Amino acid sequence: MTELAFLGIAEASRLIAARRLSPVELTEACLRRIAAFDSQLDSFVTLTAERARAEAKAAEAAIMASGPASRLHGIPYCLKDIFDTAGIRTTAMSKLLADNVPTRDARCQEKLAAAGGVLLGKNATWEFAHGGPSWDVLFPPARNPWDRSCSPAGSSSGSAAAVAAGFAPATLGSDTGGSIRGPAAACGIAGLKPTYGLVSRRGVIPNCFSHDHAGPLAWTTEDVAILLQIIAGHDPEDPGSADVTIPDYSAALTGDLKGLVIGVPEKWLADEAPPAAATMAAFEAALDVCRGLGASVRPVTLPPLQQFDDSKRLIAVAELFTIHGADLRKRPELFGASLRYRIIAGGLVRAEDYIQAMRLRTDLARSLQAVLSTVDLLMLPTSEPAGKLEPVPPSSLFTRASFTTPFNVGGNPALSVCSGFDARGLPFSLQIVGKLFDEATVLRAGDAYEKAMPWRGKRPALQSGLAH
Amino acid sequence: MTDTPSDDEIVQLARQAGLVLPAEYVPELIEAYGHVRRMIGRISTARPHGDEPAHVFVPSVFLPGKE
């Protein structure tokens, strides 16, 4: 793996600090790769190449003058196209926002820019981070770099595809029911949904206020830790923001799991939503690796998956309708069919039912935190490996069991890392869930697992000149 | 929830919510509402009066200068 664009944040920042790598050179390598291959993947909806070149030159000059201001200084990154970027179109893939140019950056973008990062552009998502994949919205859906006929999952689709393809070493996504972890799993990268409130959502177009999280995606957990360090922290402009002390996440990466107790929700995996045999075999193999790194593993019992899904989906459909009701009443034809189906009945949800769903959320969150008080981490597959990129019945959002949604309901930190490859060459995934605000232990586990395994040495093979 | 509403009743409920849809979207409203009703049916249970929902109102968040 010798391509410059495949350098992760940690390695690139070391080389930049040692003045052995120029931010301009790194940025040009990413732009060249995007130019050569993104017509196959559609991972970017807006490319800000000239701005990136200017930011890279400025970073280079500043670093030459006084050294790097942060570990992101001079490193290229991209953003899911629901993060507001001042002066740069922010569409959420929706025809309703085709001409939306924010005048102010999202808080996360302010922090990445202040850290000296180089913005390459905006990534494809599902419409308003909820409905997809869709072919009747503003841009085509992103494709999976491991197999262009497959889905990168959603909704941070383009973000995950771009990192896996080596277009950018860093990106941010959002996660309301699994939209960081699902694409990270499908594309074989690391993606973290932080604890609710740890990362500001100010300036991130909402999906469902009560379950929305912003978070980082990168090739490795080590890089995710670097990004989280930059974007975590209290924001008085986000009413859900938590005022907590931010630890040194990179310092937590010890490379072992000594003394940690891992809980496995066996009933979910055995009875309620059994994964495919190959997925379970990959998961069991990952648990064996964790045992070898010093952890112990034991079964735990969590409330039924269906309850988590019902609570979140009822709350979401009501909140989505509240956000989009005015447009749905006036111009329903501008919505993609998938999103419209998923929100159209939200106007018929009674306040009583919304509040009952919120009461159920209280019960579920208490149960989840109680179980997590008896173990250090939970582990389970994030999802099945990627399926074909094709229209799915929009009703699937209401019917398909999710291994990611429970941790939006509870608000817990949850990381997805690559845990091997299936017979088709598509990634398996391991989900690592922690106690509230204990991202450090989650990242420690993900990093130790990744470094014990060979999976980070394999990248998708893309061929130039192809177009779909 | 009460008995399953007819398609016409669902359209009427939508009208009461201010949602007067073109006819082409009515079938998806009816199908989607079926899923919503099934979810509501599964979560509906008798609860003590004092059961708090997962809303937490923290008034200090909205002090002047916080936005």
Interface residues (C-beta under 8 A of the other chain):
Chain A: S210 P236 E237 P239 Q306 Q307 D310 S311 R313 L314 V317 G325 L328 R329 P332 E333 A337 R340 Y341 R342 I344 A345 G346 G347 L348 V349 D353 I355 Q356 A357 M358 R359 L360 R361 T362 A365 P394 S395 F398 T399
Chain B: I10 L13 A14 A17 G18 L19 V20 L21 P22 Y25 E28 L29 E31 A32 Y33 H35 V36 M39 I40 R42 I43 S44 T45 R47 D51 E52 P53 A54 H55 V58 V61 F62 G65 K66 E67
